[in-house]
Amino acid sequence: MGSTSNNGNSSDSYDLSFKILFIGDAGVGKSSLISSFVSNSEQKENLPSTIGVDFRIKPFTVGGKTLKLTIWDTAGQEKLRTLKPLYYRGAHGIILVYDVTRRETFTNMTNIWSKEIQQHSTNQNCIKVLVGNKVDKESERVVTKEEGTTLAKENGFIYFECSARTRENVEKCFEELALKILVDHVLLEEGSKDVKKANEKSGADPVQGSKDVKNANEKSGVDPVLLDEGSKDVKNANEKSGVDPVQQDEGPKEVKNASEKSSSGGGGSGGDGGCGVM
């Protein structure tokens, strides 16, 4: 079993550093799954939909190694998909999430998200995991476990059914993904290089990928998010968005959800609520 920890944010605390990307339609529970894993707690309430991109840092010990997982939570809205090349860049693992109570989110795994991986992923060795979420709503299920298993086999994905609400299989999903990354020599070498780079920066431990987030926000018409994981709070330079900066109290700071300057205000009120499992 893997174990999690909130102790220590310096790069000296990690053996390896990996970028994990979550993708899937809006409202399937990506944010809730991530929150359940990072906070080690059940997610009783639906979380608001992610606008743009958000990410969290999670120390995770597995296979005798202490890993720094930078987990990217992306919006599922169509209008933001043009930014995806920046999100996919350098990802060591990708978790594709659908809602077992909404068939269209499962269909889109093939029609949209698998195709995006083929188009935008820059790492051929990247490990992919297919997750059927919200299985705690068994009475509302419309996608069977057999369908999920078949799709995963056809695409070479690892498969789990998970519930952010009950935490069933949440940690196991990350553990299996991490173990698969650790046995891939190419990914292992990349993870080692990322830690080495952080150590060379005079003791600072910058969040991997923060530059990509800044670039993505600039391209989407929002101001860049500034992050200093070691000592500064996340700062929001986009005052027009009206969204307050999010701060992560459980260790590393969490990047504020990127927000467009459009009159839409980005994403409505629907939650990216989670549940679901094996």
C-alpha angles and dihedrals in degrees: 000000000000121000132212132217139183095198121115129010100196119107088242088072094064134070095193139010125213136179116224120192125203118204136172142101121314114273099024093116104259094140092046093051091051092046091049091053097043096044097037089227140111116262106230095168131056114248122225116262116273114250113210107329136330130181141191136196121230127182107217129179117207135145091013092300130108108224132196106215115196102197117200117205111197132194117249096212117125094228092062098049092094087072094057097100088068092049095050094048112117096354113160094190134022124198115199112201130196132172114244089211094056115059095193090063089056093046089051090060086075101027097048120000102047089049091050090055091052091048103042111021110110095191117072091190093055113135116232128205125190113209127192103202134197097036089150083079090068094152089059096046117131099164115068125220089240090059091052092047092050094050091049092051092048091055100035093247129148108242133217137160109215144179123209087188094060098019090232110164092349096118092035089057092055092042093054091046092050093048091052090051091050093057093051107090094204094051091043091055092048091051091051092050092052092056091046091053091051092051091053092059098085096270095310118131106205117193108258110244098018090123090056090051090052091049092047092051092050091051092049092054100258129115118260120270113234118213134179104175094190103056114349133077119239108272125210113214094176100086091165092066093066091215117133118229115259119229124198110220095184097077121295120041120256120233114244116248110266112244130202121231091228121119089248090077088216129278112000125241101299115122127233084222120175140216133121138107152183 
